[in-house]
């Protein structure tokens, strides 16, 4: 933390503004749930899930989703 403050002070002397963000801890919180990978696309109107190789992936009115949401697309297997 002291190094960070020194860096900001030194850069301030030269007329440059620096903003640095340092995490409070280098450890990952063991109690935090793992983020699910959202490599699928769920078409909202039909509820069909598409994978990244499908022509409807990001090409329909939808949102990112996980592999457990919606019904699998019959074309790509979602």
C-alpha positions in Angstrom: 0.0 0.0 0.0 2.9 2.4 0.8 4.4 1.7 -2.6 1.0 2.6 -4.2 0.9 5.9 -2.3 4.5 6.7 -3.3 3.7 6.0 -6.9 0.7 8.4 -6.9 2.7 11.1 -5.2 5.7 10.8 -7.6 3.4 10.9 -10.6 1.5 13.8 -9.1 4.8 15.8 -9.0 5.2 15.5 -12.7 1.7 16.7 -13.5 0.4 13.2 -14.3 -2.6 11.8 -12.6 -2.6 8.1 -11.9 -5.3 6.0 -10.4 -4.4 2.5 -9.3 -6.7 -0.2 -7.9 -5.3 -2.9 -5.7 -7.4 -5.8 -4.4 -7.7 -6.0 -0.7 -6.4 -9.6 -0.7 -4.6 -11.9 -3.2 -6.6 -14.8 -2.0 -9.8 -16.0 -3.6 -12.8 -16.1 -1.3 -13.4 -19.8 -0.8 -17.1 -19.2 0.2 -17.9 -17.3 -3.0 -19.8 -19.4 -5.6 -17.9 -20.2 -8.8 -19.1 -18.2 -11.8 -20.8 -20.3 -14.4 -19.4 -20.0 -17.9 -22.0 -18.4 -20.1 -20.9 -19.8 -23.5 -24.5 -20.3 -24.7 -27.2 -18.0 -26.1 -30.8 -18.3 -25.0 -33.4 -17.0 -27.5 -35.9 -15.3 -25.3 -39.1 -15.9 -27.2 -38.6 -19.6 -27.9 -36.5 -20.5 -24.8 -34.0 -22.4 -27.1 -30.3 -22.5 -26.1 -27.6 -22.3 -28.9 -23.9 -22.9 -28.7 -21.2 -20.7 -30.2 -21.1 -22.8 -33.5 -24.8 -22.2 -34.2 -26.0 -19.6 -36.7 -28.4 -18.3 -34.1 -25.7 -17.6 -31.5 -25.8 -13.9 -30.8 -28.0 -13.6 -33.9 -31.4 -13.7 -32.3 -33.2 -11.7 -29.6 -31.7 -13.3 -26.5 -29.2 -13.3 -23.7 -26.1 -15.2 -22.6 -26.9 -18.3 -20.6 -25.4 -21.5 -19.1 -25.7 -25.0 -20.6 -28.5 -25.9 -18.1 -30.9 -23.1 -19.2 -33.6 -23.5 -21.8 -34.1 -26.3 -24.4 -31.2 -27.4 -26.6 -31.3 -26.3 -30.2 -32.1 -29.1 -32.7 -29.5 -27.7 -35.2 -26.5 -27.3 -32.9 -27.4 -29.3 -29.9 -27.1 -26.2 -27.7 
